[in-house]
Amino acid sequence: SLTHCATHGGRSRHFAELTGAGSRKIVMCAAGNSFLPPCHKILKNMPTYLILEVAVDSLPRALAAERAGAHRLELCADLSVGGLTPGLELLRQVRSAVRIPIHAMVRPRPGDFVYSAIEFAEMKSWIKMIAVENVEGIVTGVLLPDGRVDVPRTTELVALASPMQVTFHRAFDETNDLAEALQNVILTGAHRILTSGGATNAQTGATILWSLIHQAANRITILPGGGLHPRNIAEVARATGARELHTGLGEVIPYSSPDTATFESAVRDCVANLRA
């Protein structure tokens, strides 16, 4: 199980993500109700474990990740350029084939994260389309030309995606001030931030990730990602205190490789090492 607190509309709401064999639900435990204890007390005796999100850009890899024990998928097109919006056909194929949660990338092109009016309209249209496809979340983010988080536009995307969860992707690592960017992403209502701590990979950025997690103070989930693989993922989890981790295993096997057996084995090793 995973317990966290998110702030929406000025109110602190406690949620529990309960994951069991073949089932998952998110429960709001209390929202400003003085008669109910906070969910960390309600769930204090429940077992906890780390959540592994795996980035995939094909149906075979999605199936392999689920078989290997991944808890959630980030579904993209073209992971070789950091991930783009997947096509509806791929989204529907994966949704019909797997039972674990899917968070779909909403990114219209490679390159920077400063979008034109046309590109932003495309992002909104995509969110409206996937809202009826039974996925649990989206992964997106918008920056201003000066490198700060575009709070109004990102807030608009978060509101449009509701009740799906929203992860602010590694555009976060392109900002000029990570501490300020964290506060701004919280203002948008997003649920988590995928980040390497501004470093080339999450292992190098572990100290900054630890600081971000403490700054976040359970208002938003920090999701370390970037260069994680079976040999370092447990170390990064310990060093940062993160409860969720993200990998696409690009360090282990090229994204374009059809070798799903090696990919599945690497995911399985990540899961095992996080449980050790």
Secondary structure as UniProt FT lines:
FT   STRAND          2..8
FT   TURN            9..10
FT   STRAND          11..20
FT   TURN            21..22
FT   STRAND          23..31
FT   TURN            34..35
FT   HELIX           39..42
FT   TURN            43..45
FT   STRAND          51..56
FT   HELIX           59..68
FT   STRAND          72..75
FT   HELIX           79..81
FT   HELIX           88..97
FT   STRAND          102..105
FT   HELIX           117..130
FT   TURN            131..134
FT   STRAND          137..140
FT   TURN            145..146
FT   HELIX           151..161
FT   TURN            162..163
FT   STRAND          165..168
FT   HELIX           170..174
FT   HELIX           178..188
FT   STRAND          192..195
FT   TURN            197..198
FT   TURN            202..205
FT   HELIX           206..216
FT   TURN            217..218
FT   STRAND          221..225
FT   TURN            230..232
FT   HELIX           233..240
FT   STRAND          244..247
FT   TURN            250..252
FT   TURN            255..256
FT   HELIX           260..275
//
